[in-house]
Amino acid sequence: MRSLSTIVLAATAAGLHFASALELNVNSTGSIRNAAATLAFGLTSWYHNNQSSTAATAVGTFPAPYYWWEAGAVWGGLVDYWAYTNDSSYNPTVTQALLAQVGPDNNVGLLKNYGGKDE
């Protein structure tokens, strides 16, 4: 059964603005890993808030019009990517993004970047 994060990762990648197709043979582990690697690379290419000039409150988030929960879906998807493929190349970025959201009381501070009307 597919995890929700995997579905979110795929849905997020499908929403990216590029015009190319992925070759995928669902009966081939190598093909699945290659497609997943392509999607992971594409997702992380949109993330620029880990540069030294980024404000501390923006690390781990994506710029407008993206909301905090979309960044959370990307980070969760990349954790799943790591678990399924054993490719840890994105772990430093994911770790930095998630730890940047920890508040002074060790609570998750994703509330720094609310974006909806339901808060």
C-alpha positions in Angstrom: 0.0 0.0 0.0 1.3 3.4 -0.9 1.9 5.9 1.9 0.2 9.2 1.9 3.5 11.0 1.7 4.4 9.1 -1.4 1.2 10.1 -3.0 1.7 13.7 -1.9 5.3 13.6 -3.4 3.9 12.4 -6.7 1.1 14.9 -6.7 3.4 17.7 -5.8 5.8 16.7 -8.6 3.0 16.5 -11.0 2.1 20.1 -10.2 5.6 21.4 -11.1 5.7 23.5 -14.2 7.8 21.4 -16.6 6.9 19.5 -19.7 8.6 16.2 -19.6 7.6 12.6 -18.9 9.1 10.0 -16.7 9.8 6.6 -17.9 8.5 4.1 -15.3 8.3 0.4 -15.4 6.4 -0.5 -12.2 7.8 -4.1 -12.4 11.4 -2.8 -12.1 12.9 -1.7 -8.8 15.6 0.2 -10.7 13.1 2.1 -12.8 11.0 3.0 -9.8 14.2 4.3 -8.0 15.3 6.3 -11.1 11.8 7.9 -11.4 11.8 8.7 -7.7 15.3 10.2 -7.9 14.2 12.4 -10.8 11.1 13.6 -8.8 13.2 14.2 -5.6 15.7 16.3 -7.6 12.9 18.3 -9.2 11.3 19.0 -5.9 14.5 20.1 -4.2 15.4 22.4 -7.2 12.5 24.6 -6.2 13.9 25.0 -2.6 16.2 28.0 -2.2 15.6 28.9 1.4 18.7 27.2 2.7 21.1 29.8 1.4 23.2 31.8 3.9 21.3 35.0 3.0 17.9 33.4 3.9 16.2 34.8 7.1 16.1 32.2 9.9 12.3 32.2 9.8 12.2 31.3 6.1 14.5 28.2 6.3 12.4 25.1 5.7 9.6 27.0 3.9 9.0 27.7 0.2 8.4 31.3 -1.0 4.8 32.5 -1.7 2.5 31.4 -3.1 3.4 28.1 -1.4 2.2 27.5 2.2 3.8 25.7 5.1 1.9 22.5 4.6 3.2 22.2 1.1 6.8 22.4 2.4 5.8 19.8 5.0 4.6 17.5 2.2 7.9 17.9 0.4 9.9 17.2 3.5 7.7 14.2 4.4 8.0 12.9 0.8 11.8 13.2 0.9 11.9 11.3 4.2 9.9 8.5 2.5 12.2 8.7 -0.6 15.1 8.1 1.7 13.4 5.2 3.5 12.4 3.5 0.2 15.6 4.1 -1.8 18.3 4.4 0.9 19.5 7.5 -0.9 20.5 9.9 1.9 21.7 12.7 -0.3 18.8 15.0 0.6 18.9 14.2 4.4 21.1 17.3 5.3 18.6 19.6 3.5 15.6 17.9 5.1 17.2 17.9 8.5 18.0 21.6 8.3 14.5 22.5 7.0 12.8 20.5 9.8 15.0 21.7 12.6 14.7 25.3 11.5 11.0 25.0 12.5 11.6 23.9 16.1 10.6 26.5 18.6 12.2 27.5 21.9 10.1 25.0 23.8 11.1 22.2 21.4 7.7 22.5 19.7 7.4 22.5 15.9 7.1 26.1 14.8 5.5 25.7 11.4 3.1 28.3 12.6 5.8 30.9 11.5 4.4 30.8 8.0 0.7 30.3 8.1 -1.1 30.8 4.8 -4.7 29.9 5.0 -7.8 31.4 6.6 -8.5 28.6 8.9 -5.8 29.4 11.5 
